[in-house]
Amino acid sequence: MLYIKLATDQTFEKKVLFVYYLCATVLLLAASFLVIYTEEDIDNNWLYNIFYLITICILSYYFYQILNNKVKKYVVTFLLIINLILFIIYDIIFKQFYNEFNGYVFAICFLSIVIYALLYFDQLLRNVSELNILYKFDFWLVSGYLFYFLGCFFLILFYESATVEQRGNVWTLQNVILFLSSLITLSGNLWIRYQKKLY
């Protein structure tokens, strides 16, 4: 869906998001490949830790670009620094990069992105214009992010205390939330393109 948008909107932040989604896809495919096709019990947590780092950095950059208030930009910078400090502490200082998936650190990342999304919606409400927000791709993309990261924030917290049997259901539910959030963004993008053809 971002590829569809990139065909008409060549802004730098959209290109950065496209590269992020491409990297995320490769990382998650590699993590799945290691679990399914290797005979040894290989730990793929390091791939998820890279995914965490890329996610918070790229999405912080994206929201920093679309927010137009200095205070909101400071909040984004502050939350990014908090997440980077957590990454340094757990993955580098405590040497958990290769062998542990820290759900609580992921939860803070997801909560940070939820806060970014709420800051964006606050910006929309404070800067009402004649342009319908339903014509803004960012509105649909951030709506999908809010749905996904808010839902997964609670799932990640539950994951830490879940049994092995429950963890499979948690991952399934997370994939359902991801699919629904993608549908939100895709539907919005298709609706914008349809409206532009009408007018």
N, C-alpha and C positions, 0 to 999 in steps of 0.2 A: 504494500500500500504506500510506503514511503517512496518506493521507486516510481509509482504513478505520480505522486506529488512532485518528485524531483524533475520529472519531465517538463513540468510547467513552472516550477519555482526553483531557480538555481542559486538560492542564497547559500552563504557559507554554512550557516547553522544547519540547514537541511542536508547539505553534503556531509557534514560531521555526523549527523544522526544516521545517515545511510551507511557510513563506514562503521559506526557503532553496531548497527544491526547486523551487518555483514560479519564483523568480528565476533559478536555474541553468538551468531549461528554456528560459526566455525568452532568456537570454544565448546558449546553445548553438544555439538555433534562429536567432537573429539572425546568429551567426557563420556558420552553414551557408548562410543566405539570401544573405549578402554574397558568399560564394564561388561559389554556384551561379547566382544571378540577376543579378549585376552584370557588365557587359561590361568595365569597367576592372579592372585588377589591383589591387583594393582590399585593403589589409592589415587583417586582422581580429584581429591579435594583442592589441590593446587589450581586446577582449572576453574573451579567455582570461586576461588579467592581472586584470581585474575579477573573473572567476570564481575565480581563485586567492585574491584578497584576501577575498572573501565566504566561500569554503570554509574557510580557516584561522580566520577570526574566528567564524563560526557554530559550527563543530564544536568549536572550543576552548571556546566558551560552553557547548555541550551537555555536553561531558565534564567541565567544571568543575562543572556542576550535578549530575551523576550520581556523581561521585567524592566519597567522604565523608571522606577523609584529607587533613589540611592539607598534608603533604609532597607528595602527589599533585597537589593543587590548585596548589602552587607550581611543580611541574614543568610543568603545563599553562600557567600564566602565563608562565614562562620561555620555553617553546617558542613561545608566541604572540608574545612580544616579539622573539625571534630572527627569526621569519618577517616581522614588521612592519618590522624593521630592514632585512632583505634587500629587502623591497618598496620601502622608501624609497630605499635605495642604488641598486638597479638600475633601478627604474621612474621615480623622481623625480630623484635626483641625476645618474645617468648617462643620463637621458631615454630609457629603453628602453620606456616604457609603450606607445607607439603602434606601434613598429616591430620589436619582437623578443619572441619566445617563449623564455624562459630555462628550459630543461628541468631544469637543476640546482637552481634555486630551487623549481620544482614538486616535484622529488624530495625536497627538505628538507621541504616541506609534507606530502607523502605519508608520509614517514618519521615526522614529528611525530604524525600521526593514527594510525599503526601503534603508536607508543609509547603514545598515549592508550588505544588499545584494549587493549594488554597491561596497562596499569595497571588498567583496569576488570576484566579477567579475574583479575588478582592480587587485587583487592578481593573478587571473588566467592569465590575459594579461601580467603581469610583470614576471611571472614564467612559460613561455612556455616550455613544455617538449615534449618528443616524445609520451607520453601517450595521446591519444585522450581524450579531456575533456568530450566527449559524453559517455565515459565509467565510469565517476564519478557520483555516486548517488547524492553526494552533489550538483553537478551542476544542476541536474534536480530538486532537492528539492528547492534549492535557486531560481531557475527560477520560480517555482510555487509560492514561497513566494513573489518574486518581483511583479509578475502579480497580485496576490491577494491584497497585502498590498498597492501597489500603486493605484490600482483601488478603493479600499475601503477608502483610505485616502481622495479622492475627494468626495466619497459618504457620508462619515461621516461629512465632512464640510457642505455639502448640507443639510444633515439630520437636523442639528440644526435650519435651517431657513425654513424647509419644512412644509407644512400643514399636517394635519392628513391624508388626502387622499393620498398625495404624499409619506408619510413615508412608506406606504405599498409597493409602487413601489420601493422605495429605498432598502427595505429589500429583495424584490424579486431579484433585480439586484445584490445585494451583494451575494445572494445564487447562482446566475448564475456564478458570478466571482469565487466564492469558488469552484464550480463544475469544471469549466474550469481549474483552477489552480491545482486541484487534478488530472485532466486528464493529465496535463503536467508531473507531477511527476510520475504518474502511467505508462504513455507511455514510459517515459525515463527508468524506472526500468525494464519494460518488454523488452525494446529494449536491455538493458545491458545483461539481462539473455539470450535473444535469441542469441546475439553475442558470449557470452561465450560458448553456446552449439555448435555454428558453429566452433569455434576454440578451 
